[in-house]
Amino acid sequence: MKKLKVIELFAGVGGFRLGLEETGNYEVVWSNQWEPSTKTQHASMVYEARFGSENHMNSDISEVPTSIIPDADLLVGGFPCQDYSVATTLQNSKGLIGKKGVLWWSIHRILSEKKNPPKYLFLENVDRLLKSPSNQRGRDFAIMLKSLDELGYAIEWRVINAAEYGMPQRRRRVFFLGYHKTTQLYKELKKTDPLKWIHTKGTLAKACPVQDPVKSVSSFTLENDLVTISETFNKNKKLSPFENTGAFIDGKVATIKTTASYDGEKMVLRDILQNGEVTPDFYISNDDLPKWEYLKGAKKEVRTAKNGYTYNYSEGGMVFPDALDKASRTIITGEGGKSPSRFKHVIKSDKGLRRLTPIELERLNMFPDDHTKLEGISDAKRAFFMGNALVVGIVNRIAITLHEKISTS
């Protein structure tokens, strides 16, 4: 079977591409990366340095005409988490226009305008997507599912914590796969019992196995049009109807809570450390230590807001320093820089307490060492990239299984 052609959107520094191309079965034919808030496009610079500038575009995807994007088998991307609500126009009450600047609608536009849309989708987001916004839990995900349904796709999704499959970081992300109705996988999903698909038969279940489900799936239908869903879905309910796993086809949702099943090797924080190669600026000085201890520690104190209002503030303590015999906590975008912080990782080494290096952060996301190293890119910026990136190993597992499914279906 020929390599599957891929369009990579919101490419960042290329995590999706690494995971796909490592399998030898995928070829990225066009990519796009644009950071709206910065003048210098650092992530795109790294991407081009690693993968070349051919077929890579560094401009706002919402302004890129669909006609210049080549046809491909698969569209991938970790799109930004935003408010996905639908806007309507008075002249055309049935018409829908996604809110300007909301990048989900750029994916939607490309899929709807392409004469030969990609047969498969492989997308990623933060797990809170399944429960946002807070006054209409699950609405954003319902809008996405319904809009993909109208474009002819069936979807399966799963919240995956990379550490539960032996990877070195506890990072939870929702991954979803889309199958166009012209594909064999769509037809297979349609005729398979949803619980069976979610539990054993589906791509995600084969890539990242789950334990036997404790209960049956809950099912409901997304009957309404997008505008109505946007305005009324699950209004003022406390819980989202979407569990961490599910499938959606022909307007019908099947969803259930699953638990990972894995008994292979497990990497821990200690496994990714650089030994003896760390420069002094990563070490915490004695002067700064009390600040770190205060920020990491438990607190119960009275605080005063800017408007003079006083309130009781409390939070629990963090493990300090971080445990080396477990997978690491999730990397966040503010991981870099010397300033003391509650959320940055700190480890105990032979020479004292220190922060993690850019290479160690890359290893936690299973990127090659120095993938983000480039002239003009600071260590803090490299840490920021990893706070935004995905765990390459999870992409790789799903990509292998997806290719097997496509080639045997």
C-alpha positions as CSV (number, residue, x, y, z in Angstrom):
1,M,0.0,0.0,0.0
2,K,1.3,3.5,-0.9
3,K,2.0,6.0,1.8
4,L,-1.0,7.9,3.0
5,K,-0.9,11.6,2.1
6,V,-1.3,14.0,5.1
7,I,-2.3,17.6,5.6
8,E,-1.0,18.9,9.0
9,L,-2.7,21.9,10.4
10,F,-1.7,23.8,13.6
11,A,1.6,22.0,13.2
12,G,3.5,23.6,16.1
13,V,7.0,22.1,16.0
14,G,5.8,18.9,14.3
15,G,4.7,16.4,16.9
16,F,2.0,14.9,14.7
17,R,4.4,14.6,11.8
18,L,7.1,12.9,13.9
19,G,4.6,10.3,15.2
20,L,3.1,9.6,11.7
21,E,6.4,9.6,9.7
22,E,8.1,7.3,12.2
23,T,5.8,4.5,11.0
24,G,7.0,4.8,7.4
25,N,3.4,4.8,6.2
26,Y,2.5,8.5,6.0
27,E,3.8,11.4,4.0
28,V,3.0,15.0,4.9
29,V,2.2,16.8,1.7
30,W,1.2,20.2,3.1
31,S,1.5,21.8,6.5
32,N,0.5,25.1,8.2
33,Q,1.7,26.8,11.4
34,W,0.7,30.3,12.5
35,E,1.0,31.9,15.9
36,P,-1.3,34.9,15.9
37,S,0.1,36.6,19.0
38,T,3.8,36.8,18.1
39,K,5.7,38.8,15.4
40,T,8.5,36.2,15.1
41,Q,7.1,32.8,14.1
42,H,9.3,30.6,16.3
43,A,7.4,27.3,16.0
44,S,7.3,27.6,12.3
45,M,11.0,28.3,12.2
46,V,11.7,25.1,14.1
47,Y,9.3,23.2,11.9
48,E,11.0,24.4,8.7
49,A,14.5,23.7,10.2
50,R,13.5,20.1,10.9
51,F,11.3,19.2,7.9
52,G,12.2,21.8,5.2
53,S,10.2,24.7,3.9
54,E,8.7,22.9,0.9
55,N,4.9,22.6,1.1
56,H,5.0,24.4,4.5
57,M,3.0,27.6,5.0
58,N,3.4,30.1,7.7
59,S,0.2,32.1,7.5
60,D,-3.2,32.4,9.2
61,I,-5.1,29.3,8.2
62,S,-8.4,31.2,8.3
63,E,-7.1,33.3,5.3
64,V,-5.6,30.5,3.3
65,P,-7.7,29.6,0.3
66,T,-8.7,25.9,0.2
67,S,-7.7,25.8,-3.5
68,I,-4.0,25.9,-2.7
69,I,-4.2,23.0,-0.2
70,P,-3.4,19.7,-2.0
71,D,-5.7,16.7,-1.8
72,A,-4.7,14.2,0.9
73,D,-6.0,11.0,2.5
74,L,-5.7,12.3,6.1
75,L,-6.1,15.6,7.9
76,V,-4.4,16.0,11.3
77,G,-4.0,18.7,13.8
78,G,-4.1,19.8,17.4
79,F,-6.4,22.8,17.1
80,P,-6.7,25.5,19.7
81,C,-9.3,25.2,22.4
82,Q,-11.7,28.1,21.9
83,D,-15.5,29.0,22.1
84,Y,-16.9,27.0,19.2
85,S,-20.4,28.6,19.3
86,V,-22.2,29.1,16.1
87,A,-23.2,32.6,14.7
88,T,-26.1,33.0,12.3
89,T,-26.7,35.7,9.8
90,L,-30.1,37.5,9.6
91,Q,-30.2,37.2,5.8
92,N,-29.8,33.5,6.0
93,S,-31.2,32.1,9.3
94,K,-30.4,28.6,8.3
95,G,-26.8,29.5,7.3
96,L,-24.1,29.1,9.8
97,I,-20.9,31.0,10.2
98,G,-18.5,29.9,12.8
99,K,-17.3,32.8,14.9
100,K,-14.4,34.7,13.3
101,G,-11.0,33.6,14.4
102,V,-12.2,30.3,15.8
103,L,-10.0,27.8,14.1
104,W,-12.3,24.9,14.3
105,W,-14.3,26.5,11.5
106,S,-11.1,26.6,9.3
107,I,-11.0,22.8,9.5
108,H,-14.7,22.8,8.7
109,R,-14.3,25.1,5.7
110,I,-11.5,23.1,4.2
111,L,-13.5,19.8,4.6
112,S,-16.6,21.4,3.1
113,E,-14.9,23.2,0.2
114,K,-12.6,20.4,-1.0
115,K,-13.9,18.4,-4.0
116,N,-12.0,15.4,-2.7
117,P,-12.1,15.9,1.1
118,P,-9.7,13.8,3.2
119,K,-11.2,10.3,3.9
120,Y,-9.7,10.3,7.4
121,L,-9.3,12.8,10.3
122,F,-7.0,12.5,13.3
123,L,-7.4,15.4,15.7
124,E,-6.3,16.3,19.2
125,N,-7.4,18.7,21.9
126,V,-7.4,19.2,25.7
127,D,-9.8,16.9,27.5
128,R,-11.9,19.7,28.8
129,L,-13.3,20.1,25.3
130,L,-15.7,17.3,26.3
131,K,-17.2,19.4,29.1
132,S,-17.0,23.0,27.9
133,P,-18.4,25.6,28.3
134,S,-19.4,25.6,31.9
135,N,-23.0,26.7,31.4
136,Q,-23.7,24.2,28.6
137,R,-21.4,21.2,29.4
138,G,-20.4,19.3,26.3
139,R,-21.9,21.9,23.8
140,D,-18.6,22.6,22.0
141,F,-18.0,18.9,21.4
142,A,-21.6,18.4,20.3
143,I,-21.2,21.2,17.7
144,M,-18.1,19.5,16.4
145,L,-19.7,16.1,16.1
146,K,-22.8,17.5,14.4
147,S,-20.8,19.6,12.0
148,L,-18.7,16.6,11.0
149,D,-21.8,14.5,10.7
150,E,-23.2,17.0,8.1
151,L,-19.9,16.7,6.2
152,G,-20.2,12.9,6.0
153,Y,-17.9,11.7,8.8
154,A,-18.3,9.3,11.6
155,I,-16.2,9.9,14.7
156,E,-14.6,7.9,17.5
157,W,-12.9,9.6,20.5
158,R,-11.0,8.8,23.6
159,V,-9.3,10.8,26.4
160,I,-5.8,9.2,26.6
161,N,-3.3,9.7,29.4
162,A,0.1,8.9,27.9
163,A,1.5,7.7,31.2
164,E,-1.1,4.9,31.3
165,Y,0.5,3.4,28.2
166,G,4.1,3.4,29.6
167,M,5.1,6.9,28.4
168,P,7.1,9.2,30.7
169,Q,4.5,12.0,31.2
170,R,1.0,12.2,32.7
171,R,-0.6,14.1,29.9
172,R,-4.3,13.7,29.2
173,R,-5.6,14.7,25.7
174,V,-8.7,13.8,23.7
175,F,-7.9,12.2,20.4
176,F,-10.6,11.7,17.8
177,L,-10.6,9.9,14.5
178,G,-13.0,10.6,11.6
179,Y,-14.0,8.3,8.8
180,H,-15.7,9.6,5.7
181,K,-18.8,7.7,4.6
182,T,-17.1,6.6,1.4
183,T,-14.6,4.5,3.5
184,Q,-14.8,0.9,4.6
185,L,-14.1,1.9,8.2
186,Y,-17.3,4.1,8.2
187,K,-19.3,1.1,7.0
188,E,-17.7,-1.2,9.6
189,L,-18.4,1.2,12.4
190,K,-22.0,1.5,11.2
191,K,-22.7,-2.2,11.4
192,T,-20.7,-2.9,14.6
193,D,-22.3,-2.7,18.1
194,P,-21.0,0.6,19.6
195,L,-19.8,-1.1,22.8
196,K,-17.9,-3.6,20.8
197,W,-16.3,-0.9,18.7
198,I,-15.3,1.2,21.7
199,H,-14.1,-1.8,23.7
200,T,-12.2,-4.0,21.2
201,K,-12.9,-3.4,17.5
202,G,-12.2,0.3,17.0
203,T,-8.9,1.9,16.0
204,L,-8.4,3.6,19.4
205,A,-9.2,0.4,21.3
206,K,-6.7,-1.5,19.3
207,A,-4.0,1.2,19.6
208,C,-4.6,1.9,23.3
209,P,-6.5,-1.1,24.8
210,V,-9.1,-0.6,27.6
211,Q,-10.4,-2.8,30.4
212,D,-13.8,-4.6,30.2
213,P,-16.4,-1.9,30.5
214,V,-18.3,-1.9,33.9
215,K,-21.6,-0.8,32.4
216,S,-23.3,-0.4,29.1
217,V,-23.0,2.7,26.8
218,S,-25.2,5.6,27.2
219,S,-26.8,6.7,23.9
220,F,-28.5,9.9,22.6
221,T,-29.1,11.6,19.3
222,L,-28.0,15.0,18.1
223,E,-31.2,15.8,16.2
224,N,-31.1,19.5,16.0
225,D,-29.4,21.8,13.6
226,L,-26.1,23.4,14.6
227,V,-27.7,26.7,15.6
228,T,-30.1,25.1,18.0
229,I,-27.4,22.9,19.4
230,S,-25.2,26.0,19.9
231,E,-28.1,27.8,21.8
232,T,-29.7,25.0,23.8
233,F,-27.5,21.9,24.2
234,N,-27.4,20.7,27.8
235,K,-28.3,24.1,29.1
236,N,-27.5,24.7,32.8
237,K,-26.9,21.0,33.5
238,K,-24.0,20.2,35.8
239,L,-22.4,17.3,33.9
240,S,-21.5,16.7,30.3
241,P,-23.2,13.8,28.6
242,F,-19.9,12.9,26.9
243,E,-17.8,10.3,28.7
244,N,-14.1,9.9,28.1
245,T,-14.7,7.5,25.2
246,G,-17.3,7.2,22.5
247,A,-18.4,6.8,18.9
248,F,-20.7,8.9,16.8
249,I,-22.4,8.0,13.5
250,D,-25.5,9.2,11.7
251,G,-26.4,11.6,14.5
252,K,-26.2,8.9,17.2
253,V,-23.8,9.2,20.1
254,A,-22.7,6.2,22.1
255,T,-20.4,7.0,25.1
256,I,-19.0,5.3,28.1
257,K,-16.2,5.7,30.7
258,T,-13.3,3.4,30.0
259,T,-10.1,2.6,31.9
260,A,-6.7,2.0,30.3
261,S,-5.4,-1.6,30.1
262,Y,-1.6,-1.9,29.8
263,D,0.9,-4.1,31.4
264,G,4.1,-3.3,29.4
265,E,7.1,-1.4,30.4
266,K,6.6,2.0,32.0
267,M,9.0,5.0,31.7
268,V,9.4,7.3,34.7
269,L,10.9,10.8,35.1
270,R,14.3,9.3,36.1
271,D,14.6,7.6,32.7
272,I,14.7,10.8,30.7
273,L,17.2,12.8,32.8
274,Q,20.4,14.1,31.3
275,N,23.3,12.9,33.5
276,G,26.1,15.3,34.2
277,E,25.4,17.5,31.2
278,V,23.4,20.2,32.9
279,T,24.7,23.8,33.1
280,P,24.6,25.7,36.4
281,D,21.8,28.1,35.4
282,F,19.3,25.2,35.9
283,Y,20.2,24.8,39.5
284,I,18.1,26.5,42.2
285,S,20.1,28.9,44.4
286,N,19.9,29.0,48.2
287,D,18.5,32.5,48.0
288,D,15.6,31.3,45.8
289,L,14.8,28.1,47.6
290,P,12.4,29.7,50.2
291,K,10.3,31.1,47.4
292,W,10.1,27.7,45.7
293,E,9.2,26.1,49.0
294,Y,6.4,28.6,49.6
295,L,4.9,28.3,46.1
296,K,5.0,24.5,46.2
297,G,3.7,24.3,49.7
298,A,0.2,24.1,51.2
299,K,-1.4,27.4,52.0
300,K,-4.2,28.8,54.1
301,E,-4.0,32.6,54.2
302,V,-6.1,35.7,53.9
303,R,-5.5,37.6,50.6
304,T,-6.6,41.0,49.4
305,A,-7.8,41.5,45.9
306,K,-7.1,44.7,43.9
307,N,-10.4,46.2,44.8
308,G,-9.6,45.8,48.5
309,Y,-11.8,42.8,49.1
310,T,-10.2,40.2,51.4
311,Y,-10.8,36.5,51.1
312,N,-9.5,33.2,52.5
313,Y,-7.2,31.4,50.1
314,S,-6.1,27.8,50.5
315,E,-4.4,25.2,48.3
316,G,-2.7,21.8,48.9
317,G,1.0,21.2,48.7
318,M,2.8,19.9,45.6
319,V,5.3,17.0,45.8
320,F,8.6,18.9,46.0
321,P,10.9,17.9,44.5
322,D,9.1,15.9,41.8
323,A,9.1,12.1,42.3
324,L,11.7,10.4,40.0
325,D,10.1,7.0,40.2
326,K,6.8,8.0,38.5
327,A,5.8,9.5,35.2
328,S,6.2,13.3,35.3
329,R,3.4,15.7,35.8
330,T,2.0,17.5,32.7
331,I,4.4,20.0,31.2
332,I,2.8,23.5,30.9
333,T,3.8,26.4,28.6
334,G,5.3,28.3,31.5
335,E,7.8,25.6,32.3
336,G,10.9,27.6,31.2
337,G,12.8,30.4,32.9
338,K,14.5,30.7,36.3
339,S,11.7,32.4,38.3
340,P,10.2,30.3,41.2
341,S,6.9,28.7,40.3
342,R,4.3,26.3,41.7
343,F,4.0,24.4,38.4
344,K,7.5,24.0,37.1
345,H,9.2,20.7,37.6
346,V,12.1,20.5,40.1
347,I,14.2,17.4,40.6
348,K,16.8,16.4,43.1
349,S,20.2,15.6,41.6
350,D,23.7,14.9,43.0
351,K,24.5,18.6,42.8
352,G,21.2,19.9,44.3
353,L,17.8,20.9,43.2
354,R,17.3,21.9,39.6
355,R,14.8,22.6,36.9
356,L,14.4,20.4,33.8
357,T,16.4,21.2,30.7
358,P,14.9,21.7,27.2
359,I,16.2,18.2,26.2
360,E,14.5,16.6,29.2
361,L,11.2,18.4,28.3
362,E,11.5,17.1,24.7
363,R,12.1,13.6,26.0
364,L,8.9,13.8,28.2
365,N,7.0,14.4,25.0
366,M,9.1,11.7,23.2
367,F,10.6,14.2,20.7
368,P,14.2,13.7,19.5
369,D,16.9,15.4,21.6
370,D,17.4,19.1,20.5
371,H,14.4,19.0,18.1
372,T,13.6,22.6,19.1
373,K,17.2,23.8,19.4
374,L,17.7,26.6,16.9
375,E,19.7,29.9,16.9
376,G,17.5,32.7,18.2
377,I,15.2,30.3,20.2
378,S,15.6,30.7,24.0
379,D,15.3,27.8,26.5
380,A,12.1,29.4,27.8
381,K,10.6,29.3,24.3
382,R,11.7,25.7,23.8
383,A,9.9,24.9,27.1
384,F,6.8,26.8,25.8
385,F,6.8,24.6,22.7
386,M,6.8,21.4,24.8
387,G,4.0,22.8,27.0
388,N,1.9,23.0,23.8
389,A,3.0,19.8,22.2
390,L,1.6,16.3,22.3
391,V,3.2,13.0,23.3
392,V,4.6,11.7,20.0
393,G,4.4,8.1,21.2
394,I,0.6,8.2,21.4
395,V,0.3,9.6,17.9
396,N,2.6,6.9,16.8
397,R,0.5,4.1,18.3
398,I,-2.7,5.4,16.8
399,A,-1.0,6.0,13.4
400,I,0.2,2.4,13.2
401,T,-3.2,1.0,14.0
402,L,-5.1,3.4,11.7
403,H,-2.8,2.4,8.8
404,E,-3.4,-1.4,9.6
405,K,-7.1,-0.8,9.7
406,I,-7.2,1.1,6.4
407,S,-5.0,-1.4,4.6
408,T,-7.0,-4.4,5.7
409,S,-10.5,-3.0,5.5
